[in-house]
Amino acid sequence: MKLADRTDAVAPFFAMEFGKHAAALEAQGHHIIKLNIGEPDFDAPPMVVQAMHEAIDGGHTSYTAALGIPPLRKAIADFYQFSYGVTIDPSRVIVTAGASAALLLASAALVNAGDEVLVGDPSYPCNRHFMSSFGAKVKLVPTTAATRFQLNEELVREHWSARTRGLMIATPSNPTGTSVPEAELAALCQFAREKGAWRIVDEIYLGLTYGQERAPTILKHDPDAIVINSFSKYFGMTGWRLGWAIVPQEMVPVMERLAQNYYICPSAPTQYAALACFKPESLAICEERRLDLAKRRDLIVAGLKRIGLDVPVIPDGAFYVYIDVSKTGLDSMEFCERALQEAHVALTPGNDFGVCSANDHVRLSYAASSGELNAAVERLAPFIQKLL
């Protein structure tokens, strides 16, 4: 059987590969501290779980409209007004089968074969794979700690070409947990808009930022940007597979046709359950968890520093730390393999997220409990001591 050429361009997801290695060690009786997967250790708020039972018991299990049920689209629009002070017409809200489906639709709607798309390096690999699958020439733009491992206007201008048709930004970012400063994000999107290019901004972790004030959505500055978001991270609904996009009005009928053909509609009971996410009791729980994640960040950053590992940029969102392991003498793959085998701590090599300095960095997810994070530091300490 001859498979499509595009399958060769999709590399294994090393976070999952190291998960398989960890499972094999667990089968041998070892306790593995899993800091390789970007999944919060909390579930959906109780009201959401109860709403799911009620949706199923109430028979809300049939197909819905491809763009989602109207009450949920309005609830998401109201959330932007309440949380960010941005007015969104609910008709621009596209409810999707996870944020991945939102990226699928956006890629299908925007990309023609040969279009150049700028993406920062490091970045979440699936984002660029969606673009490449539709024929985009993804240009990975190298970033450094000096730019918080994020694109800025200077880098975008430097790497722009006559073939550039769009750019994709994630803020806060996976794998670094860093955000693009508000003024910088507005400026680089303005530059792309003046060039007639589209802007996709992945705001999946926007609810998990740790500053004094809630980080703003790009829609405050660029109302025609395409925003991707999800119920997975802030609301703790990873396996429920529900997300959304906010798109310019002219894209709505296109997204509807594509959704109808690609997956018909998002899960009906999950949509009805998600309405409970926006109740004050659920939002209060999510905010408590956000504050707890900030404490975990402080705990793990201090612990890593204590044992001699360098975090070049302190994360201000999500639940990741991007660690520089270059002074250990190991590349990221070797470091993660030995950390797993010798310390029984599962991490993710930087090779998952690009090529620029990928061999020097590993990602740690601090979505685990504080107890597990403390235990991980204690296990890594003698392993690191042998290397330094």
Sequence and secondary structure as in RCSB ss.txt:
>XXXX:A:sequence
MKLADRTDAVAPFFAMEFGKHAAALEAQGHHIIKLNIGEPDFDAPPMVVQAMHEAIDGGHTSYTAALGIPPLRKA
IADFYQFSYGVTIDPSRVIVTAGASAALLLASAALVNAGDEVLVGDPSYPCNRHFMSSFGAKVKLVPTTAATRFQ
LNEELVREHWSARTRGLMIATPSNPTGTSVPEAELAALCQFAREKGAWRIVDEIYLGLTYGQERAPTILKHDPDA
IVINSFSKYFGMTGWRLGWAIVPQEMVPVMERLAQNYYICPSAPTQYAALACFKPESLAICEERRLDLAKRRDLI
VAGLKRIGLDVPVIPDGAFYVYIDVSKTGLDSMEFCERALQEAHVALTPGNDFGVCSANDHVRLSYAASSGELNA
AVERLAPFIQKLL
>XXXX:A:secstr
    GGGGG    HHHHHHHHHHHHHHTT   EE SS   SS S HHHHHHHHHHHHTT  S   TT  HHHHHH
HHHHHHHHH     GGGEEEESSHHHHHHHHHHHH  TT EEEEEES  HHHHHHHHHTT EEEEEE  GGGTTS
  HHHHHHH  TTEEEEEEESS TTT     HHHHHHHHHHHHHTT EEEEE TTTTSB SSS    GGGT TTS
EEEEESSSTT  GGG  EEEE  GGGHHHHHHHHHHHTSSS HHHHHHHGGGGSHHHHHHHHHHHHHHHHHHHHH
HHHHHHTT B SS   BTTEEEEE GGGT  HHHHHHHIIIII EE EEGGGG STTGGGEEEEE  S HHHHHH
HHHHHHHHHHHH 
